[in-house]
Amino acid sequence: MKKGLENIETLIFDFDGTIADTLDLGHKIANSLSGKFKFKKINGKEELDYYRNMSTQEAIKAVGVSYLKLPFVAAAFKKRLAQNIDQLNPIDGIPEVIKELAKHYDLGILTSNSKSNVKDFLSKHGLTDCFQYIATDIGVFRKKRSILSMIKTYTIDARKTVLIGDETRDIEAAKKCELPIISVSWGFHTRDNLKSHEPNYIIDNPLELLTLLNVQ
């Protein structure tokens, strides 16, 4: 068991990019909305990686989405994702890891995605019963407030809780809430980008979660 994870009871997962493999589908959906909302289309993997090395705030600004427009873009994105939910697959290996972790920990999901999208995805992949806590439709930049609200609502012991996510804003929110953070390198932000924000741990494969938490 790694230092700082000895007494953990609750694991709170981000959804998009951490559990669900939304990078490619999200890229396609974003491009399909770019004309309507007048922001830049991202062409190809090299250009996508350019944005993946920015913070979330920087990337949103760089493609030309204003904070006033952001809620409308987010709503349209979630609606379009719901229409394509059958194309959304889990990260390779994550369902098996989640099912194993659920035997040892209470699991939660905290996401800006919609409740219907998350519920449909979990049901399709046999993961519904693995999660005790689910908070959806949170503001893109309100993760700290949402974490604290989830902890209060479900009477979770913050001293025994760890956050798992794929973005730099997950790291920032965890630090503000004084929670350890396990960053995953298979989601939106690159490993180098995550590392520069100094998470407690970075992993490159879902199976590393079991090793890190000493789950046999």
N, C-alpha and C positions, 0 to 999 in steps of 0.2 A: 504493500500500500504506500503510495507516494505521500510525502509530507503535505499536510493541509487537507488530506482527503480521508483521514482515519475514521472520523465520526460522522461521515455524511449519511443522511437518511433520505434526502430528496434531490432528484436531478430534474432541472428545468431545461427543456430543449427549445431552441428556436426551431421553426418548421421549414421555411423555404431555404433550400441550400444545405440544410443540416440533416433533415430527415427525408424531405422530398427533393428530388433532383430537378430543380426548377431552372437551372442556369440556361440551358439551351432553349427550352420552351419559353422561359421568361424573356429571353433575348428576342425570339420571334414575335412574341406578343407586343413587347415594347416597340419594336420596329413597325408593327402593324398599326400602332396608335400614334406614331410620330407625326403623321400627316394631320390628323384631326386636331392634335394638341400643339402642333407646331414646335416640336423639339427635334433634335438631331437624330437621324437614324444611325445605328452602330453597324458598320459594315465589316464583317469578318472577325475571326478569332483574335487577330493581332490588335485590332481596334478595341475589341471587347476587353482584352487583357490590359490595355492602356487604362481603361476606366476601373478595372478591378484592382489596380494599384493605387487608386485614390480612396479617400474616405467616402462614406455614403453621401454625406453632405456635398463634398467636392464633386462627385460624379453627377449628382442630380443637377447641380449648378452648371457643370460643364456641358451637359447635353441640352441645357436651356429650359429646364422645368422650374418655374418660379414656385415659391412656397405657397402663394395664393392658388396656383393651379394644381399643386401636388395632390390634394385630397380628391380632386376630380379624376386625375390620371390614375391614382391608386384604386378608386372605385371601378373605373373602366377596366383596369388590369385584372382585378379580382373577378369581374363579370366574365371577361374573355377567358380567364383561366378555368372558371366553372364550366364553360362551354367545351373546354378541351381537357377536362379532368381525367378522361380515360387515357390520355397520352402521358399523364404525369406518373412517373415511376419513382420508387424509393431509391436512395443511394444504395449501391451494391453492398450487401452485407448488413445494412442497418436494421432490417426487420428482425433478423435472427439475434442481433445484439440487443435490441430493445426488449425482445421477449425474454432474454436471459437476465437483463438488468431488472426487469419487472418482478422477478422472483426475489430480489434482494433490496430494492429501493422503491419508494413512491416516485412516480414519474409525472411530470407536467409538461405542457406545451404553452409557450407564450409567443404569439405571432400577430403580425399586422394583416395576415390573410383572413379570409372570412370563415365563420363557423361552419357553413355548409361545405366549403371546399375541404377543410380539415377533416370533418366528420366523414365525408364521402371517401376521401383518400384513406383514412384509417380503416374504414369498413372494408373497402376493396382489398386491402392488404392484410387483413386479419389482425389489426393492431388496436382496435377500439378498447378492449379490456385491459390494455397495458397502462393506460393513463388515468390517474385519479383527478388531475387538475388540467383544465384547458381554458385559456384566456385568449380570445381572438379579437380581430378588428381594432387592435391597439394602434395608436398614432405612430407613424414612422420614427419620430424623434421623441417619443414619450416612453421609452423602454424602462428607464429608472422608475418612473411613477407607476408603471404597470407591474413591474416586479414587486414593488413594495405593496401595491394593492392586492396582488395575488397572495403574497405572504400573509397579509392581514386577513383577507377573506377566508382563506382555507386554514388559518392558524398553523402555518408552516414555521418551523424553527429555523430562522435565518442562519443561525450558527452552524446548522447541519445541512446546508443547502449549497449546491453548485450549479452554475449556469453553463450550458453547452451551446455554442453558436458559431456561425461562419463569417461574421462581419466585425469590423472594428467598433461599430456602435454597441455590439454586445459586450465587448471588452470594457468600453467606457462606462456603460450602465452597470456592469458587475462591480467595477471598482467604486463607483459612487454608492452602491448598495453594500459595499464591503463583503462581497461574495467572491469566492474563487471562481475562475473562469477557465473552462477547457475550450480552446479554439480548435476548429476543424478546418483543414486546408483544402477540403474538396468542394467548398461552396463558392460564394460570390467573391470574397476577397482572397488574394493570393497569400501564400505562406509568408513571403517577405513582408507584405503589408501588415498582416496580423502580428508577426514577430516584432515589427517596429513599434507596436502599441503595447508590448510587454504583457501578454496574458500569462497566467500561472503555468499553463501547459498548452502545447500545440500537438495535435495528432494528425496523421496522414491516412489512417485507415480505421473504419469503425471497430475492428477487432482490438485496436489499441485501447479503446475504452475499457474493455474487460481487463486488460493487463494493468492499466493505470489504476483501476478501482479494485484490483486483486479479486475479481470474480472468477471462480473456478468452474 
